[in-house]
Amino acid sequence: MSKLYYGFLLAISTLLPSIQLLAQEIIGTVQDHKGLPIENATILLENTAIGAKTDAQGSFRLAATDAAKSTLLIRAIGYQPLKQILSQEQYSSNTIFVLQEDNLNLNEVVVSATRYGIDRQKAPVIVNVLSPKLFNATQSVAMSETLNYQPGVRVENNCQNCGFTQVRLNGLEGAYSQILINSRAVFSALNSVYGLDQIPTSMIDRIEVVRSGGSALFGANAIAGTINIITKDPVENDWSIKSTNSLIGGKSWDNTLDFNTSYVDNDLKTGATFYGMHRDRQPYDANDDGFSEITKLRNTTFGTKAFFKPSEYNKITLDMSVLDEYRRGGDQMNLAPHFTDVTEQLRTNSLIGGLTYDQYSKDWKQKISIYASAQKSNRESYYGGLGGNRTAADSLTAANAYGNTKDIAYVGGIQYTYNWDTDVLTGGVEFNGNNTKDEIPGYNRLIDQKTKNIGTYVQYEWNIIPSFKTLIGARYDYTHVDGKYTLGTFNRSSDKNFGNFSPRLTVLYDIIEGVQFRGGYARGFRAPQAFNEDMHVTSIGGKQVFVLIGENLKTEYSNAYTGSFNFTKNFGSTQTSLLIEGFLTNLNNQFTTVLTSENTDIVLEEMRNGEGAKVYGSNIELNIAPSSQLTIQAGGTIQRAVYNKEQLIYEGQSAEDNVWTKRYVRTPNAYGYLNTNYRPTKAFAIDVTGVYTGRMLVPYIPAGGDMIIKEAPNFVELNLRLGYTITTKKEFSIELFGGVQNIFNAYQKDFDRGALRDSQYIYGPSRPRTITFGIKLGHFH
């Protein structure tokens, strides 16, 4: 009996350390570098489903199933992730884990690369993010004012009369980019004409930019890339009101009032955010000829985004926005449009909304999303004037320049995602359509176009080894275009079906810690149809310029290639990142517009197929953050955009008057940006930002003459903003801010003049030296 007893005690004493080991807990506290607790940090035990979150004191507890091999992964929003192998001494003792701030936002979650959330550094596709911090630094009140601050992205103004803007990605025109709202393609060609000015920064949580081909995921028109506008989510209870006042060129006021407020229920099952903006801008005449270079503008926007969680595993999200805008450019703003020499006037009302239902499986590995979004716009337009004359006949003709546009875009689909421990499978079906009717009876101008598209896509993220992953995807689109296009005596029609297969392959290789290589290929297409420039009318020499789709247009195809190296490293507390990217996009049957002079009443630009083109170059981006007090971001693009053969862009009365070019016009070979944020104290902030625009070719048509090509000079646009925040109590702050945009007044000096001006001859920065000041108050960060 005694032998059995002592044997039992010996077995217990042998197993006891293991039992104690299994029973141990990991106890710790997560803090920042200042020793302050970090709440809601996520702690995961590597290669297990065991996890925890920190409380308000930064503390956590979780069980250790195999303490001798435990590795903790700690993440928190706004901080760099921490991976740490635990020593035996750290069990059952309160270990302090210190997270460094992610001042460059290199570890935030993005959705535009893969159509599901993924860490930026782990995404096989480069995603650049524009945040509210940048919106404040650049004193931007609308989306168009902030997009320049990313490599490969440039916003340009294309009309001296109405301020039509478009964004170019890697040198390609706006029609080559897909603009998304909350990942939905409801931003139609009509919206793209003036929509960049209509979306206020107060409604935007972030803008995700993916350069180069993305059509394998998002369909047509993503040849140059995608710009995904993510509206603000209700995250916590906060509110703010801001008044921004700008004096343009010392004589024209631009006043904006915007607000944002969010509410989240205590159980986190419901929440809503509301935002709005009212903007009133006076016209600006740069050369005192009585004609505006910057339009008169009134814009009112209101919207909301709300969610409801019936349970832990599903979520319903609703977003809706109403945009109402009036803009007018030209002369004699106090007269009815048809009594002026030149007027371009637009009244636009848009309603944009979407509904999404997300369902997760109980193990969180599977997700099904069902969504539907739509946009409806009405636009009343006037493109005309007397052209400097005052005869009764001219007045009658001018009165016929009124038009009306109705536009509806819609998208609906279902997406399925399965997430293994390492790999992710995504697939879906999406249907979208766009009905546009743009009519100006006085010119017998009609665009009556209906497009329908059904796309199916599949994508597999394959993590072959821990340091190497690939993203393999493809999308098949079946598109039907039914269009009637009339201009004067010209008639065109299209009733065609197009099927297109768009594959996509990207790879990510972690060469060593902090050094990554990304490479990719994507194929895209654009079906023959009316694009954003077709919805815009400008004037040259007192005549209206119309774009008309050509006969027998073929589908345009693209093959895009990218390769990049990304270096990230911390030097003590200094966080750094360097990106060097090369890109090449080959275009086949590219759409080009040829301006003709054969009609005496109007100026016609006809869309035709070219004989091929290519855009190639490199993007460079350097980010340095010594601390949360100072961040420096700079980037630039060096590129070439050329046709394979000399391209006709102007067809004169005789062959001698024709204009040919090998280079793309309005596309500089070099451009870049600077964004420096310095906060010497918690309350005081200094922001210095800037944009560089290199030399480029710009067409110019003098009154009564033929087109000539000019080379525009380069510009350096520097901006300064100062802000001081007064915190009166925990949930209420006041910020006073002011600054100067375009400090050195780098602005076009040779605008065309008078009623017969070429309003397309415009380049360079969008505004002259502008003084800005304002106030913001509320509960904000």
C-alpha positions in Angstrom: 0.0 0.0 0.0 2.8 2.4 0.9 4.5 1.7 -2.4 1.4 2.6 -4.3 1.0 5.7 -2.2 4.6 6.9 -2.8 4.3 6.1 -6.5 1.1 8.2 -6.7 2.9 11.1 -5.0 5.8 10.8 -7.4 3.5 10.9 -10.4 1.7 13.9 -9.1 4.9 15.7 -8.4 6.2 14.9 -11.9 3.0 16.2 -13.6 2.4 19.2 -11.4 4.7 21.6 -13.3 2.8 20.7 -16.5 -0.6 21.1 -14.9 0.6 24.5 -13.5 1.9 25.4 -16.9 -1.4 24.6 -18.6 -3.4 26.5 -15.9 -1.4 29.7 -16.3 -2.8 32.9 -17.7 -1.2 35.6 -19.7 -1.8 38.8 -17.9 -0.6 42.1 -19.3 -1.1 45.8 -19.9 -0.8 47.6 -23.3 0.5 51.1 -23.2 1.8 53.8 -25.6 5.3 55.2 -25.5 4.1 57.8 -22.9 2.9 55.1 -20.5 -0.8 55.8 -21.2 -3.1 52.8 -21.5 -4.5 51.7 -24.9 -8.1 50.7 -24.8 -9.6 48.1 -27.2 -6.3 46.7 -28.3 -6.6 43.2 -29.7 -4.4 40.4 -28.3 -4.2 37.1 -30.2 -2.3 34.0 -29.3 -0.6 33.1 -32.6 -1.9 30.0 -34.5 -4.9 29.8 -32.1 -8.4 31.2 -31.8 -7.6 32.5 -28.3 -7.8 36.3 -28.0 -8.8 39.2 -25.8 -9.3 43.0 -25.8 -7.9 45.5 -23.4 -10.1 47.4 -21.0 -10.1 51.1 -20.2 -6.9 50.6 -18.2 -5.2 48.8 -21.1 -5.3 45.4 -19.1 -6.1 42.0 -20.5 -6.1 38.3 -19.5 -6.1 35.2 -21.7 -5.4 31.5 -21.2 -2.1 30.0 -22.4 -2.6 26.5 -23.9 1.1 25.9 -24.5 2.9 28.6 -22.6 6.4 27.4 -23.6 5.7 28.4 -27.2 3.3 31.3 -26.9 3.6 34.2 -29.2 1.4 37.2 -28.8 0.1 39.4 -31.7 -1.0 42.8 -30.4 -2.8 45.4 -32.6 -4.6 48.7 -32.0 -5.9 51.3 -34.3 -3.3 54.1 -34.8 -0.4 52.0 -33.6 2.2 49.7 -35.1 1.5 46.0 -34.5 3.6 44.1 -32.0 4.7 40.5 -32.2 6.4 39.1 -29.1 7.5 35.7 -28.0 6.8 35.3 -24.2 9.4 34.1 -21.8 8.4 31.8 -18.9 8.9 34.6 -16.4 6.2 36.7 -18.1 3.3 34.3 -17.2 0.9 35.1 -14.4 2.7 38.5 -14.0 1.5 41.8 -15.3 3.7 42.3 -18.3 3.7 45.8 -19.9 3.6 45.8 -23.7 4.5 49.1 -25.4 3.1 50.0 -28.9 4.6 52.6 -31.1 2.3 55.0 -32.9 1.7 54.4 -36.5 2.1 58.0 -37.6 2.3 57.1 -41.3 -0.9 54.9 -41.2 1.0 52.1 -42.8 -1.0 49.4 -40.9 -4.5 50.6 -41.5 -7.2 48.4 -43.0 -8.2 49.0 -46.7 -10.8 47.4 -48.9 -10.0 48.7 -52.4 -7.2 46.2 -53.1 -9.2 43.0 -52.6 -12.8 44.0 -52.0 -12.4 42.8 -48.4 -10.6 44.3 -45.4 -6.8 43.8 -45.4 -3.8 45.4 -43.8 -2.2 47.9 -46.2 1.2 46.3 -45.7 -0.1 42.8 -46.4 -2.1 43.8 -49.5 -0.6 42.5 -52.7 -1.7 45.8 -54.4 -0.5 49.2 -53.4 -3.2 51.3 -51.8 -2.7 54.9 -51.0 -5.0 56.5 -48.5 -6.1 60.2 -48.2 -7.4 60.9 -44.7 -9.1 63.8 -42.8 -5.7 64.8 -41.5 -4.7 65.6 -45.0 -8.0 67.4 -45.7 -7.3 69.7 -42.8 -3.7 70.3 -43.8 -4.6 71.3 -47.3 -7.6 73.4 -46.2 -9.8 71.3 -48.5 -13.6 71.7 -48.4 -14.2 69.5 -51.5 -12.8 66.2 -52.8 -11.2 67.9 -55.9 -8.9 70.0 -53.7 -7.1 67.0 -52.0 -6.5 64.3 -54.6 -3.2 65.8 -55.8 -1.4 64.7 -52.7 -0.7 61.1 -53.8 1.9 59.9 -56.4 0.5 59.3 -59.8 -2.6 61.4 -59.2 -3.3 64.8 -60.7 -6.5 66.9 -60.8 -6.8 69.3 -63.7 -9.3 72.1 -64.7 -10.5 71.7 -68.3 -12.8 74.7 -68.7 -12.3 78.4 -68.1 -16.1 78.9 -68.1 -17.6 76.2 -65.9 -14.6 74.7 -64.0 -15.0 71.1 -65.3 -12.4 69.1 -63.5 -11.1 65.6 -63.9 -8.6 63.4 -62.2 -5.8 61.6 -64.0 -4.2 58.4 -62.7 -0.8 57.6 -64.1 -1.4 60.2 -66.8 -4.6 58.8 -68.2 -7.8 60.9 -68.5 -10.6 60.8 -66.0 -12.7 58.4 -68.1 -10.0 55.7 -67.6 -10.6 55.7 -63.8 -13.4 54.1 -61.8 -14.7 56.4 -59.0 -16.6 54.4 -56.4 -18.7 55.4 -53.4 -18.4 52.9 -50.6 -17.0 50.4 -53.1 -20.1 50.8 -55.4 -19.8 52.0 -59.0 -22.7 54.5 -59.0 -20.6 57.6 -59.8 -21.6 57.9 -63.5 -20.1 59.7 -66.4 -22.4 62.6 -65.7 -21.4 62.8 -62.1 -17.7 62.8 -63.1 -18.1 66.1 -65.0 -18.6 68.3 -61.9 -18.8 65.7 -59.1 -15.3 66.1 -57.7 -16.4 69.6 -56.6 -19.7 68.4 -55.2 -18.5 65.9 -52.7 -17.5 67.6 -49.4 -14.6 66.4 -47.4 -16.8 66.6 -44.3 -18.6 63.4 -45.5 -15.4 61.4 -46.2 -13.7 59.1 -43.8 -11.0 58.3 -46.3 -10.2 58.0 -50.0 -8.5 54.9 -51.2 -6.5 55.1 -54.4 -5.4 52.0 -56.4 -3.3 52.9 -59.4 -3.1 50.9 -62.6 -5.6 48.2 -63.8 -8.3 47.1 -61.4 -11.0 46.0 -63.8 -10.7 42.3 -62.7 -12.5 43.4 -59.6 -14.4 46.6 -60.4 -15.4 46.2 -64.1 -15.0 48.6 -67.0 -13.3 52.0 -66.8 -10.8 50.9 -64.2 -7.9 50.9 -66.7 -6.0 53.6 -64.9 -7.2 52.6 -61.4 -9.9 53.1 -58.8 -10.7 56.0 -56.4 -12.9 54.6 -53.6 -14.7 57.3 -51.5 -15.4 55.8 -48.1 -18.0 57.9 -46.3 -17.8 58.3 -42.5 -19.0 55.5 -40.3 -20.6 56.1 -36.9 -17.8 54.9 -34.5 -18.5 57.0 -31.4 -20.6 59.9 -30.2 -19.1 63.1 -31.5 -20.0 66.2 -33.4 -18.4 69.2 -35.0 -19.3 72.4 -36.9 -16.7 74.2 -39.1 -16.8 77.5 -40.9 -14.1 78.0 -43.6 -13.7 81.4 -45.3 -11.4 82.1 -48.2 -10.5 85.3 -50.1 -9.5 84.3 -53.7 -7.0 86.6 -55.3 -7.8 89.3 -52.8 -11.3 90.0 -54.3 -13.7 86.9 -54.4 -15.1 85.2 -51.3 -15.5 81.5 -50.9 -17.5 80.7 -47.7 -18.2 77.1 -46.5 -20.2 75.9 -43.5 -20.1 72.1 -42.7 -21.1 69.8 -39.9 -20.7 66.2 -38.9 -22.3 64.3 -36.0 -22.4 60.7 -35.0 -24.4 58.6 -32.5 -23.7 55.0 -31.4 -26.0 53.2 -29.0 -24.4 51.8 -25.8 -24.9 48.2 -27.0 -23.1 49.0 -30.3 -25.9 47.5 -32.3 -27.1 50.7 -33.9 -25.5 53.9 -34.9 -25.8 56.8 -37.4 -23.7 59.7 -38.7 -25.0 62.8 -40.4 -23.1 65.3 -42.4 -23.8 68.4 -44.4 -22.2 71.3 -46.2 -23.2 74.7 -47.6 -20.8 76.5 -49.9 -21.1 79.9 -51.5 -18.3 81.1 -53.8 -18.2 84.3 -55.8 -16.8 84.3 -59.4 -13.2 85.3 -59.9 -11.9 87.2 -62.9 -8.1 86.8 -63.2 -7.3 89.3 -66.0 -10.1 91.9 -65.6 -11.7 91.3 -69.0 -15.2 90.8 -67.4 -15.2 87.0 -67.8 -14.7 84.6 -64.9 -11.8 82.1 -64.6 -13.3 80.6 -61.4 -17.1 80.0 -61.4 -19.8 81.3 -59.2 -20.8 78.3 -57.0 -23.5 77.4 -54.5 -23.5 73.9 -53.1 -25.7 72.3 -50.5 -25.1 68.7 -49.5 -26.7 66.5 -46.8 -26.2 62.9 -46.0 -26.3 60.0 -43.5 -24.8 56.6 -42.9 -26.4 54.2 -40.4 -26.1 50.6 -39.3 -28.1 48.1 -37.4 -26.8 44.8 -36.1 -29.7 42.3 -35.5 -27.1 39.9 -34.0 -23.4 39.6 -33.5 -23.0 37.9 -37.0 -25.0 40.2 -39.3 -25.2 43.9 -40.1 -27.3 46.2 -42.2 -25.8 49.4 -43.5 -27.6 52.3 -45.2 -26.0 55.4 -46.7 -27.7 58.3 -48.5 -26.7 61.7 -49.8 -28.4 64.6 -51.5 -26.3 67.1 -53.5 -27.7 70.3 -54.9 -25.4 72.6 -56.9 -25.6 75.8 -58.9 -22.6 77.0 -60.9 -22.1 79.7 -63.4 -19.2 81.1 -65.4 -18.8 83.7 -68.1 -19.7 87.4 -68.0 -22.6 89.6 -66.7 -23.7 87.3 -63.9 -26.7 89.5 -63.1 -28.4 88.9 -66.5 -30.3 85.9 -67.8 -27.8 83.6 -69.6 -29.1 84.2 -73.1 -28.5 88.0 -72.7 -24.7 87.6 -72.0 -21.8 87.2 -74.3 -20.8 83.8 -72.8 -22.4 81.8 -70.1 -22.1 78.2 -68.9 -24.7 77.6 -66.1 -25.6 74.3 -64.4 -28.1 73.4 -61.8 -27.5 69.8 -60.6 -29.5 67.8 -58.1 -28.3 64.3 -57.2 -29.6 61.6 -54.9 -27.2 58.8 -54.0 -28.0 55.9 -51.8 -27.1 52.3 -50.9 -28.1 49.4 -48.8 -25.8 46.5 -47.7 -26.5 43.3 -45.7 -23.5 41.4 -44.3 -23.8 37.9 -42.9 -21.0 36.1 -41.1 -20.7 32.5 -40.1 -20.3 31.7 -36.5 -16.6 30.9 -36.9 -16.2 34.3 -38.7 -14.5 32.5 -41.7 -17.4 33.1 -44.2 -19.1 36.2 -45.2 -21.9 37.0 -47.6 -22.7 40.5 -48.7 -25.8 41.5 -50.6 -25.9 45.1 -51.8 -27.8 47.6 -53.9 -26.9 51.2 -54.7 -28.3 53.8 -57.0 -27.8 57.4 -58.1 -30.3 59.7 -59.7 -29.3 63.1 -61.1 -31.1 66.0 -62.9 -29.2 68.7 -64.5 -30.5 71.9 -66.1 -27.8 73.5 -68.3 -27.1 76.5 -70.4 -24.1 76.5 -72.8 -24.2 79.6 -75.0 -24.4 83.3 -75.3 -24.4 86.0 -77.9 -20.6 85.8 -78.6 -20.1 89.5 -78.3 -23.0 90.4 -80.6 -26.4 92.0 -79.8 -28.6 91.3 -82.8 -32.1 89.9 -82.4 -31.1 86.8 -84.4 -28.2 86.1 -82.1 -30.5 86.5 -79.1 -32.9 84.0 -80.5 -30.1 81.5 -81.1 -28.7 82.1 -77.6 -32.1 81.4 -76.1 -32.0 77.9 -77.6 -28.9 76.9 -75.7 -30.8 75.6 -72.7 -30.6 71.9 -72.0 -31.6 69.2 -69.6 -30.0 66.0 -68.5 -31.5 63.0 -66.6 -29.2 60.3 -65.4 -29.8 57.1 -63.4 -27.1 54.7 -62.4 -27.7 51.5 -60.3 -25.7 48.5 -59.1 -26.7 45.4 -57.2 -24.8 42.2 -56.4 -23.8 39.5 -54.0 -20.3 38.7 -52.8 -19.0 35.6 -51.0 -15.8 35.5 -49.0 -14.2 32.5 -47.4 -11.2 33.1 -45.1 -9.0 30.2 -44.2 -6.2 30.7 -41.7 -3.9 31.8 -44.5 -5.8 32.0 -47.9 -8.9 33.9 -48.9 -11.4 33.1 -51.7 -13.7 35.9 -53.0 -16.4 35.6 -55.7 -19.5 37.4 -56.8 -22.0 38.5 -59.3 -22.7 42.2 -60.0 -25.3 43.9 -62.2 -25.1 47.6 -63.0 -26.7 49.9 -65.5 -26.8 53.6 -66.5 -29.6 55.5 -68.3 -28.6 58.9 -69.6 -30.6 61.4 -71.6 -28.7 64.7 -72.3 -30.6 67.0 -74.6 -30.1 70.6 -75.9 -32.9 71.2 -78.4 -31.5 74.4 -79.8 -28.5 72.6 -81.2 -30.4 69.4 -82.0 -28.1 67.8 -79.5 -29.1 64.4 -78.0 -27.3 61.7 -76.1 -29.8 59.0 -75.3 -27.8 56.1 -73.9 -28.6 53.0 -71.9 -25.9 50.6 -70.7 -26.4 47.3 -68.9 -23.6 45.1 -67.6 -23.5 41.8 -65.7 -20.1 40.9 -64.3 -18.9 37.8 -62.5 -15.6 37.7 -60.7 -13.5 35.4 -58.6 -10.3 36.0 -56.8 -8.0 33.8 -54.7 -5.4 35.1 -52.2 -2.9 32.3 -52.0 -0.3 32.6 -49.2 2.2 30.1 -50.6 4.7 30.6 -47.9 4.8 33.1 -45.1 6.9 35.5 -47.1 5.2 35.1 -50.5 1.6 35.5 -51.5 -0.2 35.9 -54.8 -3.6 37.3 -55.8 -5.2 35.6 -58.7 -8.4 37.0 -60.1 -10.6 37.3 -63.2 -13.8 39.0 -64.1 -16.1 38.4 -67.1 -18.3 41.3 -68.2 -21.2 41.1 -70.6 -22.1 44.7 -71.6 -25.0 46.0 -73.8 -24.8 49.6 -75.1 -28.0 51.0 -76.6 -27.3 54.6 -77.6 -28.6 57.3 -80.0 -26.3 60.3 -80.5 -27.4 63.3 -82.5 -25.8 66.7 -83.2 -27.2 69.0 -85.8 -27.2 66.9 -89.0 -25.0 64.2 -87.6 -26.6 61.0 -86.4 -24.9 58.0 -84.7 -26.3 54.9 -83.0 -25.1 51.9 -81.1 -27.0 48.7 -80.3 -24.2 46.3 -79.5 -23.2 43.6 -77.0 -19.7 43.2 -75.7 -18.2 40.3 -73.8 -14.8 40.8 -72.1 -12.6 38.6 -69.9 -10.3 40.6 -67.6 -7.6 38.6 -65.7 -5.5 40.0 -62.9 -2.4 38.6 -61.2 -0.4 40.3 -58.4 2.3 39.0 -56.1 3.8 40.2 -52.8 7.2 39.0 -51.7 8.7 39.9 -48.3 12.4 39.8 -49.3 13.6 40.6 -45.8 12.0 42.3 -42.9 11.0 45.7 -44.0 11.6 45.1 -47.7 8.7 44.1 -50.0 8.4 43.5 -53.7 5.0 43.8 -55.5 4.3 43.0 -59.1 1.2 42.7 -61.1 -0.7 42.5 -64.4 -4.2 43.4 -65.2 -6.3 43.6 -68.4 -9.1 46.1 -68.9 -11.5 47.4 -71.5 -13.8 50.3 -72.3 -16.9 49.7 -74.5 -17.8 52.4 -77.1 -20.1 54.8 -75.3 -20.4 58.4 -74.2 -18.0 59.3 -71.4 -17.7 62.3 -69.0 -16.3 64.8 -71.6 -19.2 64.1 -73.9 -21.5 65.4 -71.2 -19.7 68.7 -71.1 -19.9 71.6 -73.5 -17.4 74.4 -73.8 -16.8 77.3 -76.2 -14.1 78.3 -78.6 -14.2 81.5 -80.6 -17.9 82.1 -79.6 -18.9 78.7 -80.9 -20.0 75.7 -78.7 -17.8 72.6 -78.7 -19.6 69.3 -78.7 -18.2 65.8 -78.5 -19.8 63.2 -80.8 -19.2 59.5 -80.8 -17.6 58.3 -84.0 -18.9 55.6 -86.4 -17.9 52.0 -86.1 -16.0 52.4 -82.9 -14.2 49.4 -81.6 -13.7 48.3 -78.0 -10.6 49.7 -76.3 -8.4 47.3 -74.5 -5.5 47.7 -72.1 -2.7 45.7 -70.6 -1.2 47.1 -67.4 2.0 46.1 -65.7 3.4 47.3 -62.4 6.4 46.5 -60.2 7.4 48.1 -56.9 9.8 48.0 -54.0 8.6 49.2 -50.6 11.1 49.8 -47.8 9.8 50.3 -44.2 12.1 50.7 -41.2 12.0 52.2 -37.7 15.2 54.1 -36.6 14.5 54.3 -32.9 11.2 56.2 -32.7 11.5 57.5 -36.3 9.1 55.6 -38.7 10.1 55.7 -42.4 8.7 54.3 -45.6 10.0 54.5 -49.2 8.1 53.3 -52.3 9.6 53.1 -55.7 7.1 51.9 -58.4 7.3 51.4 -62.1 4.3 51.1 -64.4 3.4 50.5 -68.0 0.0 50.6 -69.6 -0.5 49.6 -73.3 -3.7 50.7 -75.0 -5.1 49.2 -78.1 -7.8 50.9 -80.2 -7.6 53.8 -77.7 -10.4 56.4 -77.9 -9.2 59.8 -79.0 -11.1 63.0 -79.8 -10.3 64.9 -83.0 -11.4 68.5 -83.2 -12.7 69.5 -86.6 -13.4 72.9 -88.3 -15.7 71.7 -91.0 -18.9 73.1 -89.4 -19.5 76.8 -89.3 -22.1 76.9 -86.5 -20.5 74.7 -83.9 -17.1 73.1 -83.2 -17.2 69.3 -83.3 -14.9 66.9 -81.5 -15.3 63.4 -82.8 -14.4 60.3 -80.8 -12.3 57.9 -82.9 -10.1 54.9 -82.5 -6.4 55.5 -82.5 -3.6 53.1 -83.5 -2.3 52.4 -80.0 -0.6 54.2 -77.2 1.3 53.6 -74.0 1.9 55.3 -70.7 4.9 54.4 -68.6 7.0 55.8 -65.8 7.7 55.6 -62.1 6.1 56.8 -58.9 8.2 57.6 -55.8 6.9 58.2 -52.3 8.9 59.0 -49.1 7.4 59.2 -45.7 9.2 60.1 -42.5 7.7 60.5 -39.0 10.2 61.1 -36.2 7.3 61.3 -33.8 3.6 62.1 -33.5 4.7 65.8 -33.5 6.2 65.7 -37.1 5.4 63.9 -40.3 6.9 64.5 -43.7 5.4 63.0 -46.8 6.6 63.7 -50.3 6.1 62.0 -53.7 6.4 62.4 -57.3 5.9 60.9 -60.8 8.1 60.8 -63.8 6.3 59.5 -66.8 5.8 59.5 -70.6 2.4 59.3 -72.3 2.8 58.7 -76.0 1.0 57.4 -79.1 2.5 54.6 -81.0 2.2 56.8 -84.1 1.6 60.5 -84.7 -2.0 61.1 -83.7 -4.3 63.6 -85.4 -6.0 65.9 -82.8 -7.1 68.8 -85.0 -8.5 68.6 -88.6 -8.2 71.9 -90.3 -9.7 73.3 -93.5 -6.7 71.9 -95.3 -4.0 69.3 -94.7 -1.5 72.0 -93.9 -3.7 73.1 -90.9 -3.9 69.6 -89.4 -2.2 69.2 -86.0 -0.5 65.9 -85.1 1.3 64.9 -81.9 3.2 62.0 -80.6 2.9 63.1 -77.0 -0.4 63.2 -75.0 -1.5 66.8 -74.5 -2.3 68.2 -71.0 -0.1 65.6 -69.4 3.1 66.7 -67.7 6.2 64.5 -67.7 6.8 65.2 -64.0 4.6 66.2 -61.1 4.6 65.7 -57.3 3.5 66.9 -53.9 4.7 67.7 -50.3 2.8 67.3 -47.1 4.5 68.3 -43.8 2.6 68.4 -40.5 4.3 69.8 -37.4 2.7 70.0 -34.0 5.1 71.7 -31.6 2.6 71.6 -28.8 -0.6 69.6 -28.3 -2.7 72.7 -29.2 -0.7 74.3 -32.0 -0.3 72.8 -35.5 1.6 74.0 -38.5 1.0 72.4 -42.0 3.1 73.1 -45.1 1.8 71.5 -48.3 2.6 71.9 -51.9 2.1 70.6 -55.4 4.5 70.6 -58.3 3.2 70.6 -61.9 5.8 70.1 -64.7 5.8 71.4 -68.3 3.2 70.0 -70.6 1.7 70.5 -74.1 -1.6 72.5 -74.2 -3.7 73.1 -77.3 -4.8 76.6 -78.1 -7.2 77.9 -80.8 -7.1 81.7 -81.2 -10.4 83.4 -82.4 -10.7 82.8 -86.1 -7.5 80.7 -86.3 -6.3 77.1 -86.3 -5.0 75.1 -83.4 -1.5 75.6 -82.2 0.3 73.6 -79.5 1.9 75.6 -76.7 4.2 74.4 -73.9 2.9 75.4 -70.5 5.4 76.4 -67.8 6.0 74.5 -64.6 4.4 75.5 -61.4 5.2 75.2 -57.7 2.2 75.8 -55.5 2.9 76.1 -51.7 0.4 76.4 -48.9 0.6 77.2 -45.2 -2.0 76.5 -42.5 -1.8 77.3 -38.8 -4.2 75.9 -36.3 -4.7 76.3 -32.5 -7.1 74.1 -30.5 -8.6 75.2 -27.2 -10.0 72.4 -25.1 -12.4 73.8 -22.6 -13.5 70.4 -21.3 -13.2 66.7 -22.3 -16.0 66.7 -24.8 -15.7 70.2 -26.2 -12.9 71.9 -28.2 -12.5 75.0 -30.3 -10.0 75.2 -33.2 -9.0 78.5 -34.7 -7.2 78.2 -38.1 -5.9 80.3 -40.9 -3.4 80.2 -43.7 -2.5 81.0 -47.3 -2.9 78.8 -50.3 -0.6 79.2 -53.3 1.6 81.6 -51.3 3.7 82.7 -54.3 0.7 83.1 -56.6 1.8 80.5 -59.1 -1.0 80.9 -61.5 -1.6 81.0 -65.2 -0.7 84.4 -66.7 -1.9 84.1 -70.3 -5.6 83.2 -70.1 -7.5 83.9 -73.3 -9.7 87.0 -73.1 -13.2 88.1 -74.1 -16.3 86.5 -75.6 -14.3 84.7 -78.3 -11.8 83.1 -76.0 -10.7 79.5 -76.1 -12.1 78.4 -72.7 -10.3 75.0 -72.9 -6.9 76.9 -72.8 -6.5 76.5 -69.1 -3.7 74.8 -67.1 -1.8 75.0 -63.8 -3.1 75.5 -60.2 -6.8 75.8 -59.7 -6.7 79.1 -57.8 -4.4 82.1 -57.3 -3.1 83.2 -53.9 -5.9 82.7 -51.4 -6.2 83.7 -47.8 -8.2 81.3 -45.6 -9.4 81.5 -42.0 -12.1 79.8 -40.0 -13.3 78.1 -36.8 -14.2 74.6 -35.8 -16.0 73.6 -32.6 -17.4 70.5 -31.1 -16.3 67.1 -29.8 -13.6 65.9 -32.2 -10.1 64.5 -32.3 
